[in-house]
Amino acid sequence: MVQVTELGYMGIGVANVDEWKNFATQIVGMEFVDEKEGDRCYLRMDYWHHRLVVHANRSDDLEYLGFRVAGPDEFQQMQRQLSAAGIKYRVASDEEAEERRVLELLKLADPAGNPVEVFHGPEIQYSKPFHPGRRMHGRFKTGTGGVGHCIVRQDDVPAAQRFYTALGMRGSVEYKIRMGKRTVAPVFMHCNDRDHTVAFGIGPQEKRINHLMVEVENLDDVGMTYDLVRHHKVPVTITPGKHSNDHMYSFYMRNPSGWVFEYGWGGRPATHQSEYYVEDIYGHKPEAGGFSVDVAPKR
């Protein structure tokens, strides 16, 4: 079975590009790139041309997830795999692939309607070293793990699990958490060394995306970023702590579009065997809405 290898890029819609530029560079530490295309700009985390595409369309939500396959052979096999699973897709035009800075591209959607893209051959810019938007002790940890991981909205969790399994991912429930009178049992799917690349099943969400996790190579960058967040009064939604599933030390903050960034360090590799947990190792206390995306961003 052909597998996607990473979450290579993500597209997001935003209402205020200037707010996002300031947040992404001065708080998160990403590099901002304006190619003078008018309706979009880019955020870099490493040698890739981009990891996030910022679309100035006022949606303040996820626009698409871009999953990588290894090469043209895997790209062809993925089409056969999707057809066998009864999943509709479209082979993008050369112009659409060029727009994403990749060699070839498929367009499809998961069961909740979240736009998904499968690609191979991203543009890598080794002649243009990553330049963080502000001082960092280290760099972002991407490599084989890609951008990081995200939690997205899904109304039919079994259907979503079948869909992402058809992309070559594997996974299951990793937490069973009591929230009032109900138990939340999210499903975590992985495709590389990260514990998970995409997850779903946390309950109703207003937006397509709950949060995006980005990981850094140096623990001190988590601490420094947390200080910056508090100094600039960026809302913290989950306080610093350590997860039981991926052992990531992290905290969560609300971005200018109202959904959440997780900023982490020290995640362990995927165990490739199922386990579940009822709480985190320590910390991660809810604040300013917790995992909720119903809190409107401050304008």
N, C-alpha and C positions, 0 to 999 in steps of 0.2 A: 504494500500500500504506500502510495506517495504521501509524504507529509509536508505541510507548510513548516518552515524552519524558524520563523520569528515573526513578531509584529514589527514590520519594517518601518512603517510610517502611519501617521494618523492625520486626518483632515478635520479641522474644527471651524465652525462658524462663530464670528464674534460681532458684537455691536460696536465695540470701541477698540480700534486697533492700537491707539496710543496707550491706553490702559494696559492692554495685553503686552505691548512691547516693554513697558516699564516693569510689569510683573515678571515676564519671562526672563528678562536680562538682569534686573537689579535684585530680584528676590530669588528666582530659581537658578540663574546663572547660565541660561542658554545664550546662544549667539543669534542675533537678529539679522536676517538677510532680506533686503528689498531688491528684487530684480526688475523693478519699474513696470510691473504687469498691471498695476492699477487696482485690481480686485483681490489681490492676495499678496502675502509675504511668507517668509519661511523662518523656522527655528531649527538651528543645528545643535547637535550634542556630541558630534564626533566628525569623522571624515566624510560622512554621507552629505550629499547636497542639502538634504533636509531630513528631519525626523518628524516635524509637525508642519503642516500647511495651514496657515491662518487665513481664512476666507472672510472678507469684509462683507457679510451678507445679513448680519443682525440676528442670526438664529440662536446664538449663544448655546450651541449644542454640538454634539458629534456629527460630522458630515460623512466620514467613512473610515474604515479600518483597512490597512494595507498589509496583507500577509505574503511573505516571500516563499517561493519554491527555489530549489537549487539551480535550475537551468532550463534550457528549452525542452529537453526530453521530459523532465518532470512537469513542465508546463503543459505539454501535450497529454501526458498521462493523467494529470489532474482533471482535464476536461472529460476524459473517458470515465474517470472516477465519479465526477459530479453527475454525469449523465446516467450512470448506473444507479446512483442514489436517488434519481428523480429530481435533482436540484437544477433549476433553470439558471442559466448564465448567458452572458454575451461577451464575445471576443471584442475588445475595444479596438478602435481604429489606431492607426499609427500616430495620428495627431493627439489622441487621448493618452496614449502611452508616453509620448514626448512631453505632454503636459505634466505627467507625474515623474518625469525624469527616469523612466524605466524602459527596458527593451520590448517587453510584451506584457499585456494586461488583460485580466478577466474582470467583469463587473457582475455582481450578484447581490443578494440580500439574504440575511439570516431570517429565521421565522418571525422575529419581531419587527422586521422591516429595516433593521440597521444595515446601511450600505456596506458591503464588503468587497474588497478588491484582492485579487491574487496576481502576483507579478513575479518576474525574474529580471535580473540585470539592472540593479539600481545604479545611478551615477555616483561614483565615489571620487572624491576630490583630494587625493593625497598631496597635491601641490598647494592645498589650502588648509593648513592645520587649523583645528578647532580653536577659536578664540572666545573664551567665556565672557559673558556680558558684564561680570564683576569678578573680583578676586575669588579664587577657589584654592583649597589646599590640594585637591586632586582633580579628577575628571569624572564624567558620567560613566557608569558601567553599562556598556551596551554589548559589543562583541557578539557572541553567539546567542545572547539573550534578547537582542533587539532593543526596541524602545524601553520596554518594561512590561507592565501588565495593566489591564483595565477591567472594571466591572461594568457591564452593560445591561440595559433593560431587556427582560424576556418575560412574556406572559405565559408561555408554554415551555417549561424547563425541559421536559423530556424531548420535545421537538428540537430545542436549541442544542441539547447534548448530541442528538443524532446528527444535526447539521455540522457541528464542529468536529465530530468524529469523522465525518465524511471528508473533512479537510486534513485528516491524518492526526488530529489531536487525541489525547486520551486523558481521563480524569474522572472524578466522582465528587461526592460530598466530602468536605474537609472540616466543616464546623456544624455543630448543632447547638444553637444558642437560643435560650429562652428570652423572649421579648414580650413581657406581659403575659397574655394568655396563649400566645402562639410560639412555636419553635421555628426559627429560621435556619434552613439547611442549604446554604449556597453550594453550587457545583463549581469546581475549579478545573480548568482544562489546560494542559501544557503540551508543548511541542519541542522543547529544548531543555537546557539545564535549569532554567527558572522553574520554581515550584509551580507557577501557573502563568499563563499568558493572557487568558480571558476567563472571566468568571461571571456568573449570573445566578439569580434565584434569591435575592435578598428582599424581595417584595416589590410593591408598586413603586414606580419612579415616574416623576414628571418628565425628566429628560432622558434621552437615549443613553447617556453615560452617567455613571455614578462617580467614578474617579479613575485617574491615571496615576500609576506608580512609576516614578523615575528613581533610579538607584545611583549612588555615588560610590567612589572607590575609597573614600577617606571618611571615617566617622566624624572628624572635626567639621566637615562640611555640613553635616546634619545639624550639629550644634550651632554653627555660625548662621546657618539659614534660619534656624528657629529664633535666634536672637534678632535677625533682620525682620522676620515676620512679626515678632512682638513689638519691635521698635516702630515699624510702619503700620501697626494696627491692622494687619491682615488677619481676618478671622481664622482662628484655629478651630477645627471641627473635631479632631481627635488628638489628645495630648500624646507626648512621646511614650513609646512602649515597644514591646517586642512580641511579634506574632508567634503563635504556636506552630502554624503550618510551614511557613518559609523561614522562620527565625529572623525575619527582617526587623531591625530596629528603625523606627520611623515615627513620623507624625503626619497629620493631615491638615491642609489649609484650603480655604476657599479661594478660587481664582475669580477674575473679573466677570466671567460668564455665569457664576453661581454654582458650578459644580466643583469638584474637589481634586486637588493634587496630593498624592502621598509622596513624601520625600524620605528615602530610606537608605540604609547601609547594612551590609553583612548578611544578605540573604543566603541561605544554604541551597545547594543543588536539589533538584527534584529527587524524591526518594523512589519514584516509579512504582511504589506500592501504596495501597490505600490505607489511610488512617483518618480518624476524626477527633476533634477536640471540642471542649465545651467552654473554653475561655482562653485568653491569651496568657503568655508567660507572666507579664506584668505590664502595668501602665495601660495606655490606649483608652483613656476615659473620655466619654463624649463631652463635647463642649460646642456651643453655638450651632446646634442642630445635628451634631454627630454625622452619621452617614446620609442624613436626609438631604435631598436636593431641592426642597421646597422653599428654602430661605432665599429671598431675592438678593442679588448682589448689591452692595452699596454703591450708589452713583455719586 
